[in-house]
Amino acid sequence: MSPAEARRTKLDDLLRVAPLIPVITIERVSDAVPLARALVAGGLQAIEITLRTPAASAAAAAIAKEVPEAILGLGTVLTAQDLDQARALNARFALSPGATPEVLDAAAERDLPFIPGVQTASELMAALARGFDVVKFFPAGPAGGIAALRALAGPFPQVRFCPTGGVGADNFTDWLALPNVASVGGSWLAPSSEIRAGDWAAITARAHAAMAAVRT
């Protein structure tokens, strides 16, 4: 199986079980495992840990080791080295806020499922040219919102989007109702205030409610 075929199969499996992907910025490594367990208990298996803090790598490693039922993803991947780090941390997928030629080329050489970020038709064409037809639409609100994805569906019917940035509790079901949206992501599923307070029960309850809204 080629890297592209392996990526596609793994990503299809992921998206089947992950209509919602919490985007997490970890400040303290000690929060990682209880947070992941709280999200999984609420029905959210896929978790994106962003590479935005000094604690991110150790937090991701802890989740991979101690919460195997979680589907660990690494976000804010900006370089080929970040892709290698994702693999070394046993992440099962990776995401980027953008799509530079260097990152796209590096991702195309690897079998790690990768979701590049796009805003424009030209960026989307660059991703498609390298075999990536599942992309992150970021920042979804400022980049044109739901109207933009409806417009992109015309020339790019084969593309599935994972919007983040401007997606929240008040509108995520509207995004998921679009036929070209595979999943949505956002930090609202695990607010930083509740992470700092260790309010895992509140995070589990929010996850349950979100998944119930998806099902209905």
C-alpha positions as CSV (number, residue, x, y, z in Angstrom):
1,M,0.0,0.0,0.0
2,S,1.4,3.4,-1.0
3,P,1.7,6.2,1.6
4,A,-1.2,8.0,0.0
5,E,-3.4,4.9,0.2
6,A,-2.4,4.3,3.8
7,R,-3.2,7.9,4.7
8,R,-6.6,7.8,3.1
9,T,-7.6,4.6,4.8
10,K,-6.6,5.7,8.2
11,L,-8.2,9.1,7.8
12,D,-11.4,7.6,6.6
13,D,-11.5,5.4,9.7
14,L,-10.8,8.5,11.9
15,L,-13.5,10.6,10.4
16,R,-16.1,7.9,10.7
17,V,-15.8,8.1,14.5
18,A,-14.8,11.8,15.0
19,P,-17.4,14.3,13.9
20,L,-16.1,16.6,16.6
21,I,-12.4,17.1,17.4
22,P,-11.6,19.2,20.5
23,V,-8.6,21.5,19.9
24,I,-6.5,21.5,23.1
25,T,-3.7,23.8,24.2
26,I,-2.1,22.2,27.2
27,E,-0.3,24.4,29.8
28,R,0.4,21.7,32.3
29,V,1.4,18.1,31.5
30,S,-0.4,16.9,34.6
31,D,-3.7,17.9,33.0
32,A,-3.3,15.8,29.8
33,V,-4.3,12.4,31.0
34,P,-7.4,13.3,33.0
35,L,-8.5,15.7,30.3
36,A,-8.2,13.0,27.6
37,R,-10.1,10.5,29.8
38,A,-12.9,13.1,30.4
39,L,-13.3,13.7,26.7
40,V,-13.3,10.0,25.8
41,A,-15.9,9.4,28.6
42,G,-18.0,12.0,26.9
43,G,-17.8,10.2,23.5
44,L,-15.0,12.3,21.9
45,Q,-12.3,9.9,20.9
46,A,-10.2,12.1,18.6
47,I,-8.2,14.8,20.4
48,E,-6.0,17.5,18.8
49,I,-3.1,18.6,21.0
50,T,-1.6,21.8,19.6
51,L,2.1,22.4,19.5
52,R,1.8,25.8,21.0
53,T,3.2,25.4,24.5
54,P,6.4,23.8,26.1
55,A,4.1,21.2,27.6
56,A,2.6,20.0,24.4
57,S,5.0,17.2,23.5
58,A,5.1,15.6,26.9
59,A,1.3,15.9,27.2
60,A,0.8,14.2,23.9
61,A,3.2,11.4,24.9
62,A,1.4,10.9,28.2
63,I,-2.0,10.6,26.4
64,A,-0.6,8.1,23.9
65,K,0.8,6.0,26.7
66,E,-2.0,6.2,29.3
67,V,-5.2,6.7,27.3
68,P,-4.9,4.3,24.4
69,E,-8.6,4.6,23.6
70,A,-8.1,8.2,22.6
71,I,-7.2,8.9,19.0
72,L,-4.3,11.3,19.4
73,G,-3.7,14.0,16.9
74,L,-1.0,16.7,16.8
75,G,-2.0,20.2,15.7
76,T,-0.2,23.4,14.7
77,V,2.1,21.3,12.6
78,L,4.2,23.8,10.7
79,T,7.3,21.9,9.4
80,A,8.5,18.5,8.3
81,Q,10.2,18.2,11.7
82,D,6.8,18.6,13.3
83,L,5.5,15.7,11.2
84,D,8.3,13.6,12.4
85,Q,7.6,14.6,16.0
86,A,4.0,13.6,15.6
87,R,5.1,10.1,14.5
88,A,7.6,9.9,17.3
89,L,4.9,10.8,19.8
90,N,2.6,8.0,18.4
91,A,0.1,10.5,17.1
92,R,-2.4,8.9,14.8
93,F,-3.0,12.1,12.7
94,A,-1.7,15.6,12.3
95,L,-3.2,18.9,11.3
96,S,-1.8,22.3,10.1
97,P,-3.3,25.7,10.1
98,G,-1.8,26.2,6.6
99,A,-0.4,24.5,3.6
100,T,3.1,25.5,2.6
101,P,4.7,23.6,-0.3
102,E,7.4,22.3,2.0
103,V,4.9,20.8,4.5
104,L,2.7,19.4,1.8
105,D,5.6,17.7,0.1
106,A,6.8,16.3,3.4
107,A,3.4,15.0,4.4
108,A,3.0,13.4,0.9
109,E,6.1,11.3,1.6
110,R,4.7,9.9,4.9
111,D,1.8,7.6,5.7
112,L,0.7,9.7,8.7
113,P,-2.8,11.0,8.1
114,F,-2.4,14.7,7.6
115,I,-5.0,17.5,7.3
116,P,-3.5,20.6,5.8
117,G,-5.1,24.0,6.4
118,V,-6.6,26.1,3.6
119,Q,-8.5,29.3,3.1
120,T,-8.6,29.8,-0.7
121,A,-9.2,27.9,-3.9
122,S,-5.5,28.2,-4.8
123,E,-4.4,26.7,-1.5
124,L,-6.9,23.9,-1.9
125,M,-5.6,23.2,-5.4
126,A,-2.1,22.9,-4.1
127,A,-3.3,20.4,-1.4
128,L,-5.2,18.4,-4.0
129,A,-2.2,18.2,-6.3
130,R,-0.4,16.3,-3.6
131,G,-3.2,14.0,-2.8
132,F,-4.9,15.7,0.1
133,D,-8.7,15.9,-0.4
134,V,-9.5,16.3,3.3
135,V,-8.5,19.7,4.5
136,K,-8.8,22.0,7.5
137,F,-10.7,25.2,6.7
138,F,-9.1,27.8,9.0
139,P,-10.0,30.2,10.4
140,A,-13.4,29.2,9.3
141,G,-15.4,32.2,10.5
142,P,-13.1,35.0,9.2
143,A,-12.4,33.0,6.0
144,G,-16.0,33.3,4.8
145,G,-17.9,30.9,7.0
146,I,-20.5,28.5,5.9
147,A,-21.1,30.6,2.7
148,A,-17.5,30.0,1.6
149,L,-17.8,26.2,2.0
150,R,-21.0,26.2,0.0
151,A,-19.2,28.1,-2.7
152,L,-16.2,25.8,-2.7
153,A,-18.4,22.7,-3.0
154,G,-19.1,23.6,-6.7
155,P,-15.6,23.5,-8.2
156,F,-14.3,21.0,-5.6
157,P,-17.1,18.4,-5.0
158,Q,-14.5,15.7,-4.0
159,V,-13.1,17.7,-1.0
160,R,-14.2,17.2,2.6
161,F,-13.6,20.0,5.1
162,C,-12.8,20.1,8.8
163,P,-13.5,23.7,9.8
164,T,-12.1,25.3,12.9
165,G,-11.8,28.8,14.1
166,G,-15.2,30.5,14.6
167,V,-16.9,27.2,15.2
168,G,-18.5,26.9,18.6
169,A,-21.4,25.6,20.7
170,D,-23.9,27.9,19.0
171,N,-23.2,26.9,15.4
172,F,-21.3,23.6,15.1
173,T,-24.4,21.7,14.0
174,D,-24.9,24.2,11.2
175,W,-21.4,23.4,9.9
176,L,-21.9,19.7,10.2
177,A,-25.1,19.9,8.2
178,L,-23.0,20.9,5.1
179,P,-22.5,17.8,2.9
180,N,-18.8,18.6,2.4
181,V,-18.0,18.9,6.1
182,A,-16.5,15.7,7.6
183,S,-15.9,17.0,11.1
184,V,-15.5,20.2,13.0
185,G,-13.0,21.2,15.6
186,G,-12.7,23.8,18.4
187,S,-11.6,24.7,21.8
188,W,-15.1,25.3,23.1
189,L,-15.4,21.5,23.9
190,A,-12.8,21.8,26.6
191,P,-12.5,25.5,27.8
192,S,-9.1,26.5,29.2
193,S,-10.8,27.7,32.4
194,E,-12.2,24.3,33.1
195,I,-8.9,22.6,32.3
196,R,-7.1,24.9,34.7
197,A,-9.8,24.2,37.4
198,G,-9.6,20.4,36.8
199,D,-13.4,20.4,36.2
200,W,-13.3,17.1,34.3
201,A,-17.0,16.4,35.0
202,A,-18.0,19.6,33.2
203,I,-15.9,18.7,30.2
204,T,-17.4,15.2,30.0
205,A,-20.9,16.6,30.3
206,R,-20.3,19.1,27.5
207,A,-18.9,16.3,25.3
208,H,-22.0,14.2,25.9
209,A,-24.3,17.1,25.1
210,A,-22.3,17.9,21.9
211,M,-22.4,14.3,20.7
212,A,-26.1,14.1,21.5
213,A,-26.7,17.2,19.3
214,V,-24.7,15.5,16.5
215,R,-26.8,12.4,16.7
216,T,-30.1,14.3,16.5
